[in-house]
């Protein structure tokens, strides 16, 4: 535990991928798809139960939103002073015509709600906005979020139904670049939240359009799951690992200083293979990697296996009891200490991967 914090300035540690959720019983505007509360869709229902259990929410009337935030604050009490979580808002699904599609929206967490929680608990939280680029007033919404202190923007294309390679995104990308607001966007296969469910929208190569507009893009999870078509080789190019496509983008000199990856969820059993080994061993990538927990997922026990990480050689067998105990006690601390303990090819993740605060300092002026 002590070794995990050696060489780390806690004041610079911002967990860059932390989901804000609830059911809207606080009046803050959160909406969840009714399928996640109905046995009519068993998969979504079970997923919803896993998430609420992992976040230790109270299901009494009027307590869900509040207890979700209270649990995060309680977990933060186990972290050194100065550490913060970046809370992610989550926009609705929007059609190409600019109309909100609530039927295809799994979760909606308004920017105003995320901003309110971050202001109310400023010692623990920062926040990232979420604006769908197909909204007709997307630029105005983005500017309003920046004026409220948003540190980044969050997308999940396969769930929210936006194509990062579409020309419809161009005005929004221009605004992101002008405001110097980084875009944190999921890439690779998405299994946590259903929605439009178009996995091809998670192809990392579709992010070239944002990068070419000058946007700082953070590829969530380093696109470390699933496969997509290699569109660089034509419309009928081969299907390859998403992580390989992400790695190709990382190797392109023109994207240095623009393309980044976050390592959230990469210790999950489904992701802890060759991709995790590569991000640990590629020390030249470390200045372009950001740590995030993907909270509350570290508390979803079926997704992680300490024993599997031991088997792969990432952690020592003697440390396994510590990690199992930590996970039951504090999911955020478990995630941090685990990643600080990872080893592969004699390498470990640099301290700068965890000291992410400076990345979210914006150079552009906040609009009036």
C-alpha positions as semicolon CSV with decimal commas, in nm:
position;residue;x (nm);y (nm);z (nm)
1;X;0,000;0,000;0,000
2;X;0,276;0,243;0,091
3;X;0,474;0,148;-0,219
4;X;0,174;0,231;-0,441
5;X;0,188;0,597;-0,336
6;X;0,568;0,635;-0,343
7;X;0,670;0,888;-0,605
8;X;0,310;1,004;-0,655
9;X;0,186;1,356;-0,582
10;X;-0,173;1,294;-0,467
11;X;-0,269;1,651;-0,559
12;X;-0,208;1,561;-0,923
13;X;-0,408;1,238;-0,918
14;X;-0,742;1,267;-1,094
15;X;-0,931;0,948;-1,174
16;X;-1,019;1,037;-1,531
17;X;-1,302;0,787;-1,588
18;X;-1,567;0,772;-1,318
19;X;-1,933;0,720;-1,405
20;X;-2,205;0,925;-1,237
21;X;-2,537;0,743;-1,225
22;X;-2,866;0,696;-1,040
23;X;-3,233;0,673;-1,131
24;X;-3,337;1,038;-1,110
25;X;-3,506;1,020;-0,771
26;X;-3,315;1,331;-0,659
27;X;-3,488;1,545;-0,920
28;X;-3,156;1,605;-1,093
29;X;-3,278;1,483;-1,429
30;X;-3,111;1,142;-1,456
31;X;-3,307;0,897;-1,672
32;X;-3,252;0,524;-1,721
33;X;-3,411;0,300;-1,979
34;X;-3,712;0,118;-1,828
35;X;-3,565;-0,210;-1,957
36;X;-3,292;-0,185;-1,694
37;X;-3,560;-0,204;-1,426
38;X;-3,774;-0,472;-1,587
39;X;-3,742;-0,849;-1,613
40;X;-3,878;-0,813;-1,965
41;X;-3,514;-0,767;-2,073
42;X;-3,320;-1,001;-1,839
43;X;-2,974;-0,898;-1,963
44;X;-3,025;-0,524;-1,903
45;X;-3,201;-0,595;-1,575
46;X;-2,911;-0,803;-1,443
47;X;-2,659;-0,547;-1,564
48;X;-2,848;-0,279;-1,374
49;X;-2,841;-0,490;-1,058
50;X;-2,467;-0,547;-1,088
51;X;-2,398;-0,173;-1,126
52;X;-2,618;-0,064;-0,836
53;X;-2,475;-0,338;-0,616
54;X;-2,119;-0,237;-0,704
55;X;-2,201;0,124;-0,614
56;X;-2,367;0,017;-0,287
57;X;-2,676;0,227;-0,353
58;X;-2,979;0,222;-0,126
59;X;-3,291;0,129;-0,318
60;X;-3,530;0,308;-0,085
61;X;-3,749;0,570;-0,251
62;X;-3,561;0,895;-0,292
63;X;-3,226;0,747;-0,187
64;X;-3,067;0,606;-0,503
65;X;-2,906;0,919;-0,649
66;X;-2,797;1,044;-0,307
67;X;-2,651;0,713;-0,193
68;X;-2,457;0,674;-0,518
69;X;-2,278;1,003;-0,451
70;X;-2,239;0,930;-0,080
71;X;-2,069;0,600;-0,158
72;X;-1,816;0,770;-0,385
73;X;-1,742;1,025;-0,115
74;X;-1,696;0,748;0,141
75;X;-1,451;0,570;-0,087
76;X;-1,260;0,894;-0,133
77;X;-1,201;0,903;0,243
78;X;-0,965;0,612;0,187
79;X;-0,754;0,813;-0,058
80;X;-0,488;1,073;0,027
81;X;-0,593;1,436;0,036
82;X;-0,589;1,598;-0,305
83;X;-0,707;1,300;-0,512
84;X;-1,018;1,373;-0,721
85;X;-1,262;1,186;-0,941
86;X;-1,368;1,313;-1,283
87;X;-1,744;1,249;-1,290
88;X;-1,883;1,173;-1,635
89;X;-2,214;1,311;-1,757
90;X;-2,387;1,104;-2,025
91;X;-2,601;1,245;-2,306
92;X;-2,900;1,078;-2,469
93;X;-2,903;0,904;-2,806
94;X;-2,981;1,149;-3,086
95;X;-3,075;1,078;-3,447
96;X;-2,902;1,228;-3,751
97;X;-3,201;1,463;-3,778
98;X;-3,123;1,603;-3,432
99;X;-3,410;1,437;-3,242
100;X;-3,353;1,270;-2,905
101;X;-3,436;0,898;-2,910
102;X;-3,529;0,801;-2,557
103;X;-3,610;0,447;-2,671
104;X;-3,247;0,393;-2,765
105;X;-3,110;0,577;-2,462
106;X;-2,979;0,348;-2,189
107;X;-2,872;0,618;-1,946
108;X;-2,897;0,996;-1,940
109;X;-2,700;1,198;-1,686
110;X;-2,747;1,574;-1,751
111;X;-2,455;1,812;-1,757
112;X;-2,628;2,036;-1,503
113;X;-2,653;1,747;-1,256
114;X;-2,285;1,651;-1,294
115;X;-2,181;2,015;-1,257
116;X;-2,397;2,052;-0,946
117;X;-2,247;1,745;-0,776
118;X;-1,893;1,855;-0,861
119;X;-1,951;2,206;-0,724
120;X;-2,118;2,074;-0,410
121;X;-1,826;1,842;-0,334
122;X;-1,542;2,033;-0,494
123;X;-1,281;1,879;-0,265
124;X;-1,346;1,536;-0,420
125;X;-1,490;1,582;-0,768
126;X;-1,436;1,743;-1,106
127;X;-1,668;1,673;-1,398
128;X;-1,681;1,601;-1,770
129;X;-1,973;1,705;-1,988
130;X;-2,148;1,494;-2,249
131;X;-2,301;1,652;-2,559
132;X;-2,424;1,459;-2,861
133;X;-2,278;1,619;-3,177
134;X;-2,600;1,564;-3,372
135;X;-2,794;1,805;-3,149
136;X;-2,870;2,121;-3,341
137;X;-2,755;2,330;-3,045
138;X;-2,452;2,110;-2,970
139;X;-2,199;2,396;-2,980
140;X;-2,411;2,612;-2,749
141;X;-2,446;2,321;-2,507
142;X;-2,072;2,263;-2,517
143;X;-1,992;2,626;-2,446
144;X;-2,242;2,628;-2,159
145;X;-2,073;2,322;-2,008
146;X;-1,729;2,480;-2,034
147;X;-1,864;2,792;-1,863
148;X;-1,978;2,566;-1,577
149;X;-1,630;2,421;-1,537
150;X;-1,637;2,102;-1,745
151;X;-1,288;1,955;-1,774
152;X;-1,354;1,720;-2,066
153;X;-1,625;1,574;-2,287
154;X;-1,746;1,212;-2,277
155;X;-1,884;0,997;-2,560
156;X;-1,981;0,633;-2,599
157;X;-2,056;0,611;-2,973
158;X;-2,191;0,254;-2,994
159;X;-2,447;0,330;-2,724
160;X;-2,523;0,696;-2,797
161;X;-2,547;0,654;-3,174
162;X;-2,295;0,899;-3,313
163;X;-2,044;0,824;-3,586
164;X;-1,715;0,998;-3,499
165;X;-1,625;0,993;-3,870
166;X;-1,941;1,174;-3,981
167;X;-1,928;1,523;-4,130
168;X;-2,216;1,604;-3,892
169;X;-1,952;1,623;-3,618
170;X;-1,736;1,885;-3,790
171;X;-1,884;2,199;-3,625
172;X;-1,859;2,028;-3,289
173;X;-1,497;1,923;-3,345
174;X;-1,408;2,278;-3,441
175;X;-1,558;2,400;-3,115
176;X;-1,378;2,135;-2,909
177;X;-1,046;2,235;-3,064
178;X;-1,117;2,605;-3,011
179;X;-1,206;2,549;-2,647
180;X;-0,917;2,304;-2,595
181;X;-1,153;2,056;-2,429
182;X;-1,035;1,694;-2,452
183;X;-1,274;1,430;-2,584
184;X;-1,285;1,107;-2,384
185;X;-1,450;0,856;-2,612
186;X;-1,502;0,483;-2,582
187;X;-1,352;0,276;-2,862
188;X;-1,356;-0,096;-2,920
189;X;-1,634;-0,331;-2,825
190;X;-1,898;-0,201;-2,583
191;X;-2,082;-0,443;-2,356
192;X;-2,173;-0,242;-2,045
193;X;-2,459;-0,032;-2,184
194;X;-2,689;-0,122;-2,471
195;X;-2,836;0,147;-2,694
196;X;-2,798;0,185;-3,067
197;X;-2,553;-0,109;-3,040
198;X;-2,354;-0,035;-3,355
199;X;-2,013;-0,178;-3,270
200;X;-1,856;-0,039;-3,587
201;X;-1,895;0,308;-3,436
202;X;-1,627;0,206;-3,186
203;X;-1,365;0,160;-3,458
204;X;-1,063;0,368;-3,345
205;X;-0,993;0,470;-3,706
206;X;-1,317;0,669;-3,706
207;X;-1,149;0,910;-3,464
208;X;-0,917;1,041;-3,735
209;X;-1,174;1,310;-3,817
210;X;-1,161;1,454;-3,465
211;X;-0,781;1,433;-3,454
212;X;-0,748;1,605;-3,790
213;X;-0,961;1,891;-3,655
214;X;-0,703;1,940;-3,378
215;X;-0,906;1,780;-3,097
216;X;-0,723;1,614;-2,810
217;X;-0,875;1,265;-2,808
218;X;-0,855;1,016;-2,522
219;X;-0,941;0,663;-2,634
220;X;-1,108;0,495;-2,338
221;X;-0,967;0,155;-2,243
222;X;-0,716;0,195;-2,529
223;X;-0,977;0,018;-2,746
224;X;-0,864;-0,306;-2,583
225;X;-1,159;-0,531;-2,668
226;X;-1,326;-0,660;-2,983
227;X;-1,251;-0,626;-3,351
228;X;-1,338;-0,395;-3,639
229;X;-1,269;-0,356;-4,005
230;X;-0,937;-0,204;-4,108
231;X;-1,085;0,078;-4,312
232;X;-0,735;0,209;-4,394
233;X;-0,726;-0,085;-4,636
234;X;-1,057;-0,006;-4,798
235;X;-1,425;-0,065;-4,736
236;X;-1,366;-0,439;-4,738
237;X;-1,041;-0,443;-4,542
238;X;-0,972;-0,728;-4,301
239;X;-1,125;-0,744;-3,956
240;X;-0,854;-0,692;-3,693
241;X;-0,827;-0,622;-3,322
242;X;-0,941;-0,274;-3,219
243;X;-0,630;-0,241;-3,005
244;X;-0,412;-0,290;-3,314
245;X;-0,595;-0,004;-3,484
246;X;-0,545;0,215;-3,176
247;X;-0,175;0,125;-3,171
248;X;-0,147;0,224;-3,539
249;X;-0,288;0,568;-3,462
250;X;-0,048;0,605;-3,170
251;X;0,243;0,542;-3,407
252;X;0,144;0,820;-3,649
253;X;0,368;1,125;-3,580
254;X;0,098;1,374;-3,676
255;X;-0,113;1,260;-3,378
256;X;0,155;1,312;-3,114
257;X;0,014;1,561;-2,866
258;X;-0,342;1,488;-2,978
259;X;-0,403;1,116;-2,930
260;X;-0,406;0,961;-2,583
261;X;-0,541;0,648;-2,421
262;X;-0,694;0,582;-2,083
263;X;-0,623;0,253;-1,908
264;X;-0,959;0,222;-1,734
265;X;-1,094;-0,136;-1,718
266;X;-0,778;-0,282;-1,872
267;X;-0,727;-0,510;-1,571
268;X;-1,065;-0,674;-1,627
269;X;-1,044;-1,043;-1,717
270;X;-1,178;-0,977;-2,068
271;X;-0,904;-0,720;-2,138
272;X;-0,601;-0,831;-1,933
273;X;-0,411;-0,993;-2,217
274;X;-0,159;-0,874;-2,472
275;X;-0,301;-0,520;-2,482
276;X;-0,238;-0,463;-2,111
277;X;0,114;-0,601;-2,142
278;X;0,186;-0,364;-2,428
279;X;0,069;-0,049;-2,249
280;X;0,284;-0,145;-1,950
281;X;0,592;-0,221;-2,157
282;X;0,565;0,066;-2,406
283;X;0,733;0,330;-2,191
284;X;0,728;0,569;-2,488
285;X;0,346;0,562;-2,463
286;X;0,333;0,640;-2,091
287;X;0,329;1,022;-2,132
288;X;0,014;0,970;-2,343
289;X;-0,170;0,739;-2,103
290;X;-0,420;0,845;-1,835
291;X;-0,541;0,636;-1,546
292;X;-0,911;0,595;-1,477
293;X;-1,103;0,343;-1,270
294;X;-1,424;0,311;-1,476
295;X;-1,607;0,325;-1,142
296;X;-1,832;0,151;-1,039
297;X;-1,704;-0,139;-1,251
298;X;-1,412;-0,231;-1,019
299;X;-1,685;-0,325;-0,772
300;X;-1,856;-0,564;-1,016
301;X;-1,686;-0,881;-0,894
302;X;-1,743;-1,109;-1,198
303;X;-1,548;-0,869;-1,420
304;X;-1,215;-0,904;-1,237
305;X;-1,002;-1,198;-1,127
306;X;-0,700;-1,143;-0,905
307;X;-0,604;-1,506;-0,963
308;X;-0,598;-1,453;-1,340
309;X;-0,369;-1,151;-1,305
310;X;-0,136;-1,365;-1,093
311;X;-0,149;-1,641;-1,356
312;X;-0,052;-1,391;-1,628
313;X;0,239;-1,269;-1,416
314;X;0,119;-0,912;-1,370
315;X;0,118;-0,929;-0,989
316;X;0,293;-1,144;-0,730
317;X;0,101;-1,438;-0,585
318;X;0,191;-1,321;-0,234
319;X;0,001;-0,995;-0,297
320;X;-0,324;-1,164;-0,404
321;X;-0,482;-1,166;-0,054
322;X;-0,421;-0,791;-0,025
323;X;-0,596;-0,721;-0,354
324;X;-0,892;-0,943;-0,269
325;X;-0,934;-0,766;0,064
326;X;-0,889;-0,422;-0,087
327;X;-1,156;-0,490;-0,343
328;X;-1,412;-0,573;-0,080
329;X;-1,316;-0,269;0,122
330;X;-1,265;0,009;-0,137
331;X;-1,303;-0,044;-0,512
332;X;-1,123;0,281;-0,599
333;X;-0,823;0,202;-0,382
334;X;-0,817;-0,152;-0,522
335;X;-0,801;-0,019;-0,877
336;X;-0,524;0,230;-0,800
337;X;-0,300;0,000;-0,596
338;X;-0,347;-0,286;-0,842
339;X;-0,238;-0,077;-1,140
340;X;0,057;0,067;-0,949
341;X;0,165;-0,292;-0,876
342;X;0,143;-0,425;-1,232
343;X;0,462;-0,555;-1,389
344;X;0,528;-0,686;-1,740
345;X;0,858;-0,744;-1,916
346;X;1,034;-0,589;-1,618
347;X;0,843;-0,262;-1,666
348;X;0,573;-0,080;-1,470
349;X;0,341;0,210;-1,545
350;X;0,509;0,547;-1,487
351;X;0,389;0,780;-1,212
352;X;0,277;1,029;-1,475
353;X;0,009;0,788;-1,595
354;X;-0,166;0,850;-1,263
355;X;-0,087;1,220;-1,225
356;X;-0,344;1,330;-1,482
357;X;-0,450;1,667;-1,345
358;X;-0,231;1,876;-1,576
359;X;-0,384;1,712;-1,884
360;X;-0,721;1,866;-1,802
361;X;-0,588;2,221;-1,761
362;X;-0,730;2,411;-2,057
363;X;-0,535;2,675;-2,246
364;X;-0,833;2,835;-2,420
365;X;-1,039;3,111;-2,266
366;X;-1,376;3,018;-2,121
367;X;-1,650;3,172;-2,336
368;X;-1,834;3,465;-2,184
